[in-house]
Amino acid sequence: MNFQLLYFLAALIGAGGYTLWLSFATWNKIRVLQNTPTSRVRSAAQGFVELSGRALPQINTELKAPLTGMPCVWWRFKVEDRNGSGKSVNWSIVHKDTSAMPFVLDDGTGQCLIDPEGADVYPAETSIWYGDSDWPELRIPNGTGLFDSVVDSIFSGRYRYTEYRLMQDKPIVAIGSYHSRGGASIENPDIAVAALLREWKADQDQLLSRFDINRDGALSADEWEMARTAARQYVNEGQAAESQASGVSILCKPADGRPFVLAASDPSALLKQLYQKASISFVVFLATVAAMAWLLEHIE
């Protein structure tokens, strides 16, 4: 019996199961989005909604992507270490993180605070480059053009850096659970900010995940000031909402398992992207089925 073919068959079964699940999950997401019309922030009903507008940072808050330092409203990155050589090269992740700081969606009728934690994000900006340390010391082009590709091929090193971003003042579609959160009058904002910071400090892992930009395991003076700015923004948002006789509008991950999607595009472009993803996944599933059938005929 050819054990190599058996191992390959097991891998195909796993790949086929995953691509089939991915295809059906994406088609389900498409169905939900098609049945959810785009709402306006000013008139959106409580519950599951789709909003479309511009992505903006919170007032007095600046978020920069950790690897490139580029201003943005959301980021995700990973640093990978190359193992092996030639055809046996594989990459293992040594660092990865995702921003959790809320940002603002403005559609011209109002603003909604977006809590990105747990979202399925489709960013428009991606940077990929290489280096010789587990944290980038030099920013080089990301391989999107001929010149960039040549630079990548010359300066590629042991580590690969990948960063995804949602950029400021760019179109964004957000689908999730929408609600307004009101609050009692805040007579002393400084006391409210201090109380909120104490609450955040009680969960050190979450605090470092949000504000430890250089990933050294501690908050520097600048990073702590960023946390204070974010806390003050939360308090200010509550005061502004109260002065308008309404709560702060927030869109976040639905508790009932329905899709939570953030995409740097308009609704029609997002649907087109999801159609492509679902179709490619199903084609790959069919290919794995055909490969499994061929293997079963040749296993002795």
Beta strands, then each sheet from edge to edge (+ up, - down):
strand 1: 38-39
strand 2: 47-56
strand 3: 63-64
strand 4: 71-72
strand 5: 74-83
strand 6: 90-98
strand 7: 103-106
strand 8: 111-114
strand 9: 120-122
strand 10: 125-131
strand 11: 159-166
strand 12: 171-181
strand 13: 248-252
strand 14: 261-263
sheet 1: 1+ 2+ 7- 8+ 13+ 12- 14+ 9+
sheet 2: 3+ 4-
sheet 3: 6+ 5- 11+ 10-
end
